[in-house]
Amino acid sequence: MIPFNKPYLTGKEMHYIYQAVYSGKISGNGMFTQKCQKFFEERFGFKKALLTTSCTDALEMCAILANIEPGDEIIMPSYTFVSTALAFVRQGAKIVFADSHTDHPGIDETNIEELITSKTKTIVPVHYAGVACDMDKIMALANKYNLLVIEDAAQAIESFYKGRPLGSIGHLAAFSFHETKNINAGEGGLLAINDERFINRAEIIWEKGTNRSEFFRGEVNKYGWVDTGSSFLPSEIIAAYLWAQLENLDDIQKQRTKIWNKYNKGLMIWASENGIKLPLVPDYSTNNGHMYYLVCKSLEQRDELILKLKKNDILAVFHYLSLHNSEYYHEKHDGRILKNSDRFSNCLLRLPMYYELDEKQIDAIINLLIND
Ligand SMILES: *Cc1c(COP(=O)(O)O)cnc(C)c1O
């Protein structure tokens, strides 16, 4: 049986967790949290990094920091995970869904300007499969209309746009360390802050609306309730696990991109002969080996491939159902048809992708697909 995903253990996780547990400090914002946050700030140039218990939490923090209020409009792709929208909907926002590109699932930047109104507050690009959105175009629109840009970089660790790390370009960004992501902590996330105006308030929101972080650094002699917030920070046990992963980021990335390239080479001819599209990585983006997907020519073709793989004990899965058609949101959607988003919902198929997927297994998957 080849699963779709298998969380990778570097081998040091239990060692660091043991260390955290026996240090006697296992609540949040301890040594491992600081180590992880410093890693992100130094490697990717974020002005401030805050660990969270999920990317969803980091997005909720973004929505609070952006002062999203009922009636505000947020522009984002429909082809994304629920959390991208949910974090803003909880603040009362209206989501204005944009369509994907014809040739890849990322938001079609040329589609955004016509969706901007006087109520628009924020654009949320999603770097699907770790492939960058065209950030120059998005930032130019944000400047022109005075909007915030919040990158959903859940899948985008160690990927770059014209040489700049994803998550470092928008005002704020959110990463995920869910067990399905390149770097995992079971559940985990990160808020990246690139606009310094947000740093102080972010720390307060992170620590249940208190100025405890300042107290912790010795900047004030007592702390108390100063703003809204929640318990967004993870325990040291999660941070310790995450640290073992981050130490091996280069190795993990090397292995995943190797798998990605092997799929791509092995499937190229078969795909073009069968009307199937392989993942497109625009020349302004790198590829971080997060996901290997096919875009089939029809729902029927996709279902046939899923079945064929399943009969041979290989688990391949489809991905997002367009959010504008969801049970929760379709009545609130303005009715525009988003045909590319719906096409990816119907035709996109993800192949097994995880560190320990070996060459023999990849060959078996490729051979099964290309031989009738
Ligand atoms: C995984 C994912 C999320 C949610 O991440 P969690 O850490 O599970 O909250 C949000 N957006 C995108 C695009 C994702 O892939």
The ligand as an ORCA input file, in Angstrom:
! r2SCAN-3c Opt
* xyz 0 1
  C      -2.984     23.437      5.003
  C      -3.545     24.735      4.560
  C      -4.184     25.627      5.445
  C      -4.487     25.267      6.876
  O      -3.395     24.928      7.635
  P      -3.603     24.389      9.120
  O      -2.214     24.449      9.684
  O      -4.120     23.004      9.003
  O      -4.521     25.299      9.823
  C      -4.593     26.851      4.965
  N      -4.421     27.208      3.687
  C      -3.837     26.383      2.803
  C      -3.652     26.839      1.394
  C      -3.391     25.111      3.204
  O      -2.823     24.297      2.317
*
